[in-house]
Amino acid sequence: MSINKTKKEKTFNLAVIGVGWIGEIHCECFKRLEEYIPGIKINLHTVVDVFEDRVKKIAEKYRFMQWDTDWRKVVRNKEIDIVSICTSNQFHKDIAIEAAKEGKHIICEKPLSNFLEDAEQLVEEVNKYNVKRIVNFNYRRIPAVQYIQELINNGRLGEIYHFKCFMAQDWAMGSDVLAGDWHFKKAISGGGSSSMMGIHTLDMARFLIGDISEVLALKNTFIKERTSNVNGKVIRAKVDVDDSTAVLAKFKSGSIGTFLISWLVAGRKYHFEFEINGSKGSVIFNIERMNEIMYCDNDTNNRKEVGFKNILIGAEHKYGNLFSLKTGMGIGIKESFIIQFYEFLKGILADEKVSPDFNEGLEAQKILSAILISGEKNKWIQL
């Protein structure tokens, strides 16, 4: 039996700029996205990267209509509706401002830029134009995180006392990890683990607990030199970003926050865990087990039953009907990107506010900047 389409499809032409690891995820998730929003068609129009071999490969793999190495030409193409910025941090500002001037809707990877002043300029300029724009804090969209926010908003945890966070990976272990990688260059990345990984923890803290008023940071660069390949010659290059950063934070609400971020934690592959403690209960989330939470209900007179229980997140929770899965089957991290892009497209279609917008991205970057200053000056920094 044939299916008759009663409404004309709305078509969006997409350009993805920068196709390293994160850029390829954007390509895949946008390719899947139209399955989840009736009445739209997403054309993977143009993919851009300075490395021609790489961009050709990605264009073929995801069946883009075309590829290019010049992002300015692509952004100015009248056919493009959405620009997804997945380059290193130093290019975010120029691409986003140019895209906004050309009337493109924008998704920008985090952080907004490598330094606070660049992020402030980016936001000020882009806000002048009537385009939708989000920074891709996709962890917010994980259904388990959405349920934790629901518990907090409904008063199930009571007054929030503590937010404790640990974000750890091991990919930078050993000095043979190339210093030529832009993550190890402050001029390009703006910072080390605190910037590239920690920005997610800061946004999560703001999303769930609220604004931070003051921070004290301790940071260290344990591996001070790394192997680098310069014009085919292997040399030793100095590292000028943090490997590990620990932070104490005061929230405006009075809550206390602690953060430890490092890419030098042996055995940790993709670890992002936080615990929230309140007057009525506690909750624990670990992204490596992203379809469950540990929840303690302290609001009971039966002290024999106070303790953590495991709650599986699935069909009964937010976005549970989006992927046609039974509770216990579970989604993966790429689905959080799809949900983020899904909400973005819905905002464009309905001409409604999208979140997290660039202003929210700027607030997270202000906290990050204060942490970097605190780590240098070894003192509390007020926001």
Stockholm file with secondary structure:
# STOCKHOLM 1.0

chainA/1-383         MSINKTKKEKTFNLAVIGVGWIGEIHCECFKRLEEYIPGIKINLHTVVDVFEDRVKKIAEKYRFMQWDTDWRKVVRNKEIDIVSICTSNQFHKDIAIEAAKEGKHIICEKPLSNFLEDAEQLVEEVNKYNVKRIVNFNYRRIPAVQYIQELINNGRLGEIYHFKCFMAQDWAMGSDVLAGDWHFKKAISGGGSSSMMGIHTLDMARFLIGDISEVLALKNTFIKERTSNVNGKVIRAKVDVDDSTAVLAKFKSGSIGTFLISWLVAGRKYHFEFEINGSKGSVIFNIERMNEIMYCDNDTNNRKEVGFKNILIGAEHKYGNLFSLKTGMGIGIKESFIIQFYEFLKGILADEKVSPDFNEGLEAQKILSAILISGEKNKWIQL
#=GR chainA/1-383 SS CCCCCCSCCEEEEEEEECCSHHHHHHHHHHHHHTTSSTTEEEEEEEEECSCHHHHHHHHHHHTCSEEESCHHHHHTCTTCCEEEECSCGGGHHHHHHHHHHTTCEEEECSSSCSSHHHHHHHHHHHTTSCCCEEECCGGGGSHHHHHHHHHHHTTSSCSEEEEEEEEECCTTCSTTSCTTSGGGCHHHHSSSHHHHTHHHHHHHHHHHTCCEEEEEEEEECSCCEEEEEETTEEEEEECCSCSEEEEEEEETTSCEEEEEEESCCTTCSSEEEEEEEESSEEEEEEGGGTTEEEEEECCCSCGGGCSEEEEECSTTSTTTTTTTCCTTTCCCHHHHHHHHHHHHHHHHHHTCCCSSBHHHHHHHHHHHHHHHHHHHHTSCEEC
#=GC SS_cons         CCCCCCSCCEEEEEEEECCSHHHHHHHHHHHHHTTSSTTEEEEEEEEECSCHHHHHHHHHHHTCSEEESCHHHHHTCTTCCEEEECSCGGGHHHHHHHHHHTTCEEEECSSSCSSHHHHHHHHHHHTTSCCCEEECCGGGGSHHHHHHHHHHHTTSSCSEEEEEEEEECCTTCSTTSCTTSGGGCHHHHSSSHHHHTHHHHHHHHHHHTCCEEEEEEEEECSCCEEEEEETTEEEEEECCSCSEEEEEEEETTSCEEEEEEESCCTTCSSEEEEEEEESSEEEEEEGGGTTEEEEEECCCSCGGGCSEEEEECSTTSTTTTTTTCCTTTCCCHHHHHHHHHHHHHHHHHHTCCCSSBHHHHHHHHHHHHHHHHHHHHTSCEEC
//
